[in-house]
Amino acid sequence: MPQVRLEYSSNLDSQFNPERTLLRLNEALIDSGLFNKVDIKSRIIRCERFLIGRSAEDHAFVHLQIIILSGRDTATKAGLSARMLIALRDCFEPLAGVQTQLGVQILDNERETYSKEFV
């Protein structure tokens, strides 16, 4: 843990570098002091078909979901969310004429039901 999933609308293809973005997000997680670097698993998912409201025109989105093991207090999770929003903002150039929504979601994964094995 954590599991990191970044979803973005395909109209932002020209606005960021996926490899640089993954590295920046992982660095922000490591710098938070909450995670070991070898425990961070990140991926980017490009959303070809999407709607924002009733249209995809003039709108775009970037949604960062971070799943962490349960047990951290709300203040810690809020601080992590704010840190990750700054890191995310650093990775994207605004697209002229397109309103882009950046969002960060921190989710708890129940420790008691999570299983992991190195093979």
Secondary structure as the mmCIF struct_conf table of DSSP 4:
data_model
#
loop_
_struct_conf.conf_type_id
_struct_conf.id
_struct_conf.beg_label_comp_id
_struct_conf.beg_label_asym_id
_struct_conf.beg_label_seq_id
_struct_conf.end_label_comp_id
_struct_conf.end_label_asym_id
_struct_conf.end_label_seq_id
STRN STRN1 GLN A 3 SER A 9
HELX_RH_3T_P HELX_RH_3T_P1 SER A 10 GLN A 15
HELX_RH_AL_P HELX_RH_AL_P1 PRO A 18 ASP A 31
TURN_TY1_P TURN_TY1_P1 SER A 32 GLY A 33
BEND BEND1 LEU A 34 PHE A 35
HELX_RH_3T_P HELX_RH_3T_P2 LYS A 37 ASP A 39
STRN STRN2 LYS A 41 CYS A 47
BEND BEND2 GLU A 48 ARG A 49
STRN STRN3 ILE A 52 ILE A 52
TURN_TY1_P TURN_TY1_P2 GLY A 53 ARG A 54
STRN STRN4 SER A 55 SER A 55
BEND BEND3 ALA A 56 ALA A 56
TURN_TY1_P TURN_TY1_P3 GLU A 57 ASP A 58
STRN STRN5 HIS A 59 LEU A 69
BEND BEND4 SER A 70 SER A 70
HELX_RH_AL_P HELX_RH_AL_P2 THR A 74 CYS A 91
HELX_LH_PP_P HELX_LH_PP_P1 GLU A 93 LEU A 95
TURN_TY1_P TURN_TY1_P4 ALA A 96 GLY A 97
STRN STRN6 GLN A 99 ASN A 109
HELX_RH_3T_P HELX_RH_3T_P3 ARG A 111 THR A 113
#
